Amino acid sequence: MRVRDLPLSQPVVDHFADRGVRELYPPQRAAVDAGVCEGADVVAAVPTASGKTFVAQLALLTAGGPGLYVCPLRALAREKYETFAALPGVDVGISTGDFDATGEALAGNDVVVATSEKVDSAIRNGASWVDELACVVVDEVHLLGAKRRGPTLEVTLATLRRRNPDLQTVALSATVDNPDAIADWLDAALVESEWRPVDLRTGVAVGGEVGFDDGTSLSVDVGPDETAGDGDGGEARDGDADDTDDPDATEVTAALVADAVADGGQCLAFVRSRREAVDLAERLAEEGLAAALGVEDAAAAAAEEATGVDGTMTGRQLADCLRAGVAFHHAGLRSGHRAVVESAFRERDVACICATPTLAAGVNVPARRVVVRDQRRYGEGGMSWIPTLEVHQMCGRAGRPGLDPHGEAVLVADADTREAVRERYVEGDPEAVESQLADPGALRTHVLAAVATDFAATETEILDVFEGTFYARETGAGGLADAVAVAVDDLVSAGMVARETGGVEDYRLVATAVGETTSKQYVRPETGERIVAGLRAAADLPEATTLTAFEVICDTPDMQDTYLGNAERADVYRFARRNAARLTTDMTDPDDFEGWLESVKTARILDEWIGGATVEELVDRYRIGPGDLDSRVERAEWLLSAAEALGETIGVRVPAVSRARSRL
């Protein structure tokens, strides 16, 4: 099937032809056959790089009205915005910012690109443009199963479909165990395929020997083993003996990367933590990768660009690595640094990126070879296996269409774990997607939104709102009714919702003024409750300062945690004692004292930031990434805005809140 045979304008056909897109891939043909160009609902569960974005473009270009492209990450939203904006004759808007706005400026665009959180916020704030949509495309729909983002994605999609029954829905997914369940939920045609434009072979490396799933093998020369017994990137694996003959996993990874680069390929190397991404990049910087790939000048230019972002130690480390043709990538980097790394890699100015798994979550950085050094990471219960779906997404980055004869994904193991790794990740299927809406905090948030936006005024009507969720499909009416009843009781107890009763059977649910403001400001009910209590406590303090304001907003579930190391715990404790008169929480009150100390540390960092401390000083002093500081400043602006709105709602004015916000 050819692009010119599709119902597209000639300028659009020419646009694709100029980019070498003339024939459809098999999954794309299947989507067309399923009616994606004719308004049909479609779920496409296909591997990475198999043409999902083109399927999205077809749906949005043929929808006959405004379209919405929903994606999980801001970086991915920006990338997709640029892709759609390049289409001739298509007006594109992007929305990833303020949570307390309707985004009415987006009305009139042919396509809007937004995160699910922004769409949810726009709905809560009465945006009219969402009711005019003809088509919604949801990228990475398998993230329904993500604990943090899944519930919002699920409820937002269900709400859009409930408000507009004629809305075309196209959901794009990685290969998962139950795509039929997602398709059944959306009453959509399922396009399921294992086809890839570049063949992928996946193997397990033990020492310098790799056995691939297609029966082929590879041998690489592994350097001297200086840390025998280290089979998992620096720490002995459970049950390993100290005298094992297995080479160090880092040295195996270095050998695999050097081998691919010597053959003209680029690599992605995945590890489990930020620190280990940096350590591995610095180790690979010794391999002369820039010279091996012939990109010394381009790598030096990328290093200079990274140096211009900031002067932090992290930035200097990154620049040093870039000069050697290697980079690291993790959430602690500033967005400017991540952009430099991603762009340099796409332009083949960098031979290898050492990354945490977040890089596999949608950003377009394919490579000849992917090396997954770590398959286990620390969790609440200690070391545990990384989900198969997550590892498959890492592996799916291997193979660049038109550039590589094939893609290779190699998982580094040892003699003891070889079979477990092979069974779990090479031969095993990815996990099924399961709704996370049952989480009490998530359900309270979305029940409040349903009441505050007048979508529902009784528990029966709330059930009607949630009837279209994936959770309702999984649990049935009984389980959903019980969960909603508990959520309503919790919201009433928190003062977010009130029952206006004329009798037990016919009461009406209404959002209180605090509940309505909390929902519109797009903060969780627990955050709204804490801010209200904090503002009232701050108003009674002899001296409420900007530190007071920061302590209130940092001690909420909507502020990201800041790691508190053992070495700094005593210092933060002493700081809290010295400043007890300016804090709204007595040190004897918190049930989670460690969590509260973390919030005090974050508040202290923000207070020093507005006091004139530089990024470099704060990064060095508090052992945080420069990107972490950026994200906390951004969240503080949002939460202080919410605090101002809630203060106005309850009639409590704390000038320190406005001072803190104005100085951020």
Secondary structure, DSSP 8 states (H G I E B T S, - for coil): -BGGGSS--HHHHHHHHHTT--B--HHHHHHHHTTGGGT--EEEE--TTSSHHHHHHHHHHTSSS-EEEEES-HHHHHHHHHHHHTSTT--EEEE-S-SSS--GGGTT-SEEEEEHHHHHHHHHTT-SGGGG-SEEEETTGGGGG-TTTHHHHHHHHHHHHHH-TT-EEEEEE-S-S-HHHHHHHHT-EEEE----SS-EEEEEEETTEEEETTS-EEE------SSTT--SSSS--TT--TT-----HHHHHHHHHHHHHHTT--EEEE-SSHHHHHHHHHHHGGG-HHHHHT-HHHHHHHHHHHHTT--SHHHHHHHHHHHTTEEEE-TTS-HHHHHHHHHHHHTT--SEEEE-GGGGSS----BSEEEE--SEEEETTEEEE--HHHHHHHHTTB--TTT-S-EEEEEEE-TTTHHHHIIIIISS--------TTSHHHHHHHHHHHHHTTS-SSHHHHHHHHTTSHHHHHHHHHHHHHHHHHHHHHHHHTTSEEEE-SSSSS-EEEE-HHHHHHHHTT--HHHHHHHHHHHHHHHTSS---HHHHHHHHHTSTTS------HHHHHHHHHHHHHTGGG-SS-TT--SSHHHHHHHHHHHHHHHHHHTT--HHHHHHHHT--HHHHHHHHHHHHHHHHHHHHHHHHHT---HHHHHHHHH-
